[in-house]
Every structure is written in structure tokens, then in C-alpha cells.
Amino acid sequence: MTKPKVAFIGTGGTIASVGRNPLDIQDYAVAGQMLHADELLARVSETAMVAEVIPVRFRAVPSTAIGWPEWRELLGICDRLVADTPDLAGIVIGHGTASLEETAYFLSLTLKVPVPVVVVGAQRPASALSTDAGMNIVNAVRVAASPEARGLGALVLLNDEIHAARDVTKTSTSRLQTFRSADFGCLGHADGDRLAWYRRPLRRTAPDTEFDPRGLEALPRVDIATCYAGADGAAVEAFHAAGAQGIVVAGFAPGFVTPAMAEALRAATAAGIHVAMSTRAGSGRAFPTTRVLDAGFVPADNLTPQKARILLGLALTVTRDRAAIARIFAEY
């Protein structure tokens, strides 16, 4: 029986790291060794049991070093892989967990390929005793090869759980069950006998989106201002001075800020900066209250601040109309 073809793009991260010894599960970065895609797959030969995996070298860096330039390159690589390999079943991207959810959400809003794209990470380095790297990679390959994974946007796979990129976030520094979809739960499980699916995302997602930033040199600058007891407007004013075109507020739940920050945000809005109101709670919607709407802010629904930043930045590539931006936050 012919096995499905799945491409594996390596970007580095914990999943590709080699520590000083098998018990080095925290300070492994000091060893300075990170594997490229082909080198990592050589350690996980079990992937050959479920698919023909094509390694693609890209980066071998911590995910703290990944942002817009790398995201744009990943879009191009995915496009080329599908064009060059007509029978490609899916794509897996190995990634560090620090910014994994942001890369996955960006891809979920911008990919135009018809095959599943699964972003996978690990909490323990490839060299560690009881590393989760191997099983996570095998399960990510299984999901990427699955026809049931098509049309769900970019997916995230860790700890045997399949998550929608929009919903998932890292919730623990070191536990294996760190990636959680707080409001709605995972889409399914990668169990030993089969992939067990339980729900599908309803919000718009790749490849059916209006965003295509491939030709841009940069995304519009969007910053995040966190609200806390006694917060003034210094951060908002600094972002304004730095040229921010958008500001996402990580406000008090369910979408409030201090009087001083509110005054600075109103001034920013009057100056043409688009403000999206999120919360620092990590769960639940930021509501379209009279206070929020009268100030000219756009509610960010239940997106975390880091996800709202990505959506606002992409929204600003297609419109500067506040009503249109509000529509985008309601649809995606």
C-alpha cells in the first residue's frame, strides 16, 4: 500500500534541541545544538511507518527568533511544496513552543494551499529522557496526511491533542499538556488506533480568507498594551510615537482599562490608530459595550491579545474602515 507524502519543515525550537544529557530538560539551550529537519527526522524513523516524509530545511532557531519575515517565507515554501509535489497529502512544521500559537494563527489566516498544515512542538528536547518530540512528530504527520484535516485551517498538535490554531494557547511553562483551547477544547485526539475527531471550527479560516500578505515588505505595526492596576498612558503614547498603526489592549476582563489608559487610547484613536479591545484573562469574549464602542474601539471577541494583534495587523492590510475591521473580528 502506498503511503501518503507529507513534507516536514523544520524551524528549530525545543523539539529540535539537543541538551547536555538525557536529564537536561530545562537549560538545554546552553548546549547550542539544534537539529535541522532531516537530522530530526533521522531520530524519529517511526514516521516512515505512517507516511513518506520529505524533510525541508528552513531554520534551526528558537521560536523567539521567528516573526513576520519567517512567516512570509513559510507561506512561500508551502506554496512551492504543493506546486512541486502534486500528490502531497499535507505539511508539518516543527516549531518552538514560545511563539508556536502565533505562527499557527498567522498561517491559519493566510495559507492558500488545499492540504492540511500542522504545526508541532515539544516541551522536552529531542535528547531528553521521555521526550515528547518523537510521538508529537509522528502524530502531526498522521494528522497532516488525513483527509479529515482539510479545510480546518492550520492545526496544532501536541500531547496527542489536535487543536485549531485560532483557539489554542500555551498555558504552562513546562508541563506536557501546556497547549489548551480554553473556551472550546480540542478538535480531536491522535489516539493509537485512529484519529478521533469531535468538532470543526466555524470561523473563517485558510484557505478561504481575504488576506494575502505575500507581496508586503512588512505588516502594519500593531503593539500590545497591557492594563494593570494604576496603569497610565505611557505605553500607549510610546507605541503612538513609534509609529503604531494599531494597538491591542490586554484589558481587565471583560474589556476595561484604567481612566488614564482610556484617555491615552482615545487620543490614539483620534490620531488614526485602530484600537482592538482584548482582555488579559485568556478566556471569554471582550464585549461590544457602549463604553468600548463610543471610544471607537473594536472588540476582539475571545482572541488572546497576541492573536488579536495578528488579526488586526492583517485586517489593516485590506481596510482602514472601523466597521470593516469589526466585521473581520466577528468572522475570523
N, C-alpha and C positions, 0 to 999 in steps of 0.2 A: 504494500500500500504506500502511495506517495505521501510523504509528509509535507505539511504546509510550509511555505517560506516566510520567515519572519526576520526583519532587519533589527539589529541591536546597535543603537547609537550610544557610545559611552561619553559621558561628560565629566566623570570623576566622582567625587564625594566619598562618604563613608563606605558605600557599597563597593568601591574600587580601592579602598585603602588597605595598606599592609602595615601592621604595627610592629613593635619590637619583639613581641612574643604572643603566644595564644591568649594570655590573660590581659593583654593591653587593650581594653575596650573603652578607654576614656581619653588618653593622651597620645593616641596613635599618630596624630598629625605630626608630632615632633620627629617621627622616623622619616618623614619626607618622601614616602614611596606611595604612588598611586598608579593603578593599572589602567592601561587603555582597553578599549572594548575587546579586542582579540585576546589580550592577556587575561582579562577577567573571565571570558568565556572558556578559556583553557582550564580554568579552575572549576568550572561548572559544566563538565562534559555531559551531565544528565540532560541538558537542554536538547541534545540530539535524540533523546527518547520521545520528545513531543513535537519537534519541528526541525527543519533545516534552517539554522540560524546564521545570518550573514552579519559579521561584525563590521561596524563602521567607526573608524577612529574620528573623534571630534576634539574633545578636551580631556584633560586629566587634572581637574582643579576642584577646590572646594566650591560648594554651591553659593557661598558668599561672593564669589567672583563672577557669577552669572547674572546677566541682566539683558537689557534691550538688544545690544549687538549680537549676543549669543542666541537670543530668541529669534531674531531675524534670520540668522544663519540656519537655525534648526528648521525653520519653515522651508527654506530653500532645499535643504538636504532631504526633507520628507517629500517635497515635490519631485526631486530628481530620482529618489528611490522608487517611487511609484511609476514614474515615466520610464525608467530603465528596466524595471522588473515587472512586466505586466501581470505575472501570476503571484505577486507579493500579497500575502494574506494580511500582514499587519506590521506595525513598527513598535519597538520597545525603546524607551530612552532611560538609561541608567543615570541617576541624579542624586546629588547630596540632599539630605532632608531639610536643611535650613531654609532654602527658598523653593523647595520642590513644588509646594502648592501654588506658588505664583507662576512658575514656568508652566505648570499643567493648565492653570486657568487661562493664561495668555494663549496657549496653543488651542485650548478649547473654544476660544473666541475667534481664532484667525486661521486655523488649518483649513485647507481646501481639498485635501485628499479623501478618497472614499473609504480607505481602510482604517481599522481601529489603530489608535495611538495610545500606548500605555506608558505612563511614567512610573518608574520603580526606584525605590531606595532601600536602605537598610539602616538599622540602628547600631549594628555592630560591624566592625570592619571585616573584610573578606578573610583576614588572617586569624580572626578570633575563635576561641573555643565556642562552639554552639552559635556561630554566626548565622544571622537570618538572610545573608546575601544570596546564598545558593537557592534556597526554596523560593525566595521572593522573585528571583530572576526566572526560574522555571515556571512559576505561576503567572508571571507577567507575560511570558511567551505564550502560554496556554490561552490567556485572555485575548492577546493580540491576534491569535490565529482563529478565534471564534467568530463565526458569522453573527452570533447574537450580540457581539460587542459593537457592531456597526451602527452608526447613527446616534451614538450616545455622547458624542464629544470626546475630548481627551479623558482618559481614565487614570486612576491612581491605584496601584496595587502594593500593599504591604500587609504582612501578618495574616495572609490568607483572605483578606477582605478586598473587595472591588468597590472603589468609591468614585463618584462623579467629581471632576475637577472643581466645579463651582462650589461644592458643599464641604469638601474635606479640608481639615487644617491640622497642623501638628500641635498636640496638646500636652506632650510630656518631653522632657529633655532626653531621657534615656530608655524609657520603657518600650518594649516591642509593640505594644498596642497604641502607640502615640498618635497615629493618624485616625481622626474621628470625624464623622459628619454629624455635628451636634444636633441639628434640628430634625433631620430626616433619616439618618442611618445610612448604612452602606447599600449599594445596589445588589450585592450578592456575595457569595463566598467561592473561593477556589478550593474546593474540597478534593480529597484524594480520588474519589470516583468520578466526579464531574464538576463542571462549573454550575453552581446553583444560583440562578437569577431570581430576584424578588420584586424589583421595581425599575422603572425607567424615568429619567429626568424629563420634565415637561417644559422647562425654559429653553429658549432658542440656544443652539449650540452648533459647533462645527459639524459639517462644512457649510451649513445653511445660516451664514451670518453676513452682515453688511460691512464687516471690517476686513481690509486688506492693506496692511502697512508695509508690504514688501519693498515698495519703492521709496520709503521715507528714510531720511538720514537719522532722524530721531523722533521719538514720540513727544507730544506736548508735555512740558514739565508739570507734574502733579505731585504735591507733597502731602504728608500726613501730619496733622496737628492733634496731639493727644490732650484731652481735657482732664484736669485733676483738681482737687480742692485748692482754691486760691489761684488757679491759672490765670495769667494775664494775657495780653495780646502779643507778647514779644515774638513767639514762634510764627504766628500768622503774619506779622509785619516783616519778619525776616524772610519768609517764603515769598511774600509780595516783592520785596526788594531784590530777591534772587531771580525773579522772572517767572514765578509760578503762573501757569495758566489755569490751574485747578488746585483746589485744596480739599482733601478728605478729612473730615473731623472724626476722630475717635472719641465720641462724646460720652457723657454719662448716659446709661440706659434709662429710657428708650430713645434718647436723642436730644439731650440738653447740654448746655455749656454754661460756664460762669458768665456773669454780666460783662466782665472785662473782655473775655474772649468773644462774646457775642458782638460787642461793639467793634472789635477789630475785624471780625468776619463780615459784618455789614459794610464796613469801609472797603474791604477787599471785593465784595460783590459789586459795590457801586463803581469800583475801578475796573470792572470787567472780568474779574476772576470768578470761575464757576466753583461753587462750594457744594459738596455732597456730604450729607449728614449720616454717618455711620455711628456705631457705638463700640465701646471697649469691652462689652460683655461677652462677645464670642458666640452669641446665640440670640435669636429673636430679631424681629424687624425694627428698623427705625421708622416711626410712623410719620405720615404726612400731616402733622399737626398744624394748626393755624400759625403758631409761632414760627415753625420751620418754613412754611410756605410764604408767609408775609415777609420774611427776611430774604427771600429769593433763593433759598437753599433747595437742593434736590434730595429727597430721602433715598438712602442707599439700600432700602429693603433689608434683607438679612445678611448681606455681604459683610465679611470682615473688612476692616479698614484697608488691609493690604490687597484684598481682592477688589474692593471699590476703587482703589487707586488705578488698577489696571483697566477696569471698565471705563472709568472717567477719561483716562488718557486716550483710549481707543475711540470713545464717543467724540472727543474733541477733534479727531481726525476726519470726522464726517459731518459734524454740525457744531454750531455755537449757539443754537437756539435752546433756551432752558426747557421749554416744553418737550422738544425732541429728545433732549438728554434724559428727562424724566421718563419718557416713553421707553428709552433704551434700558434704563434701570428696572422698569417694570417687566420687560420682555426677556432679559438675559439673566 
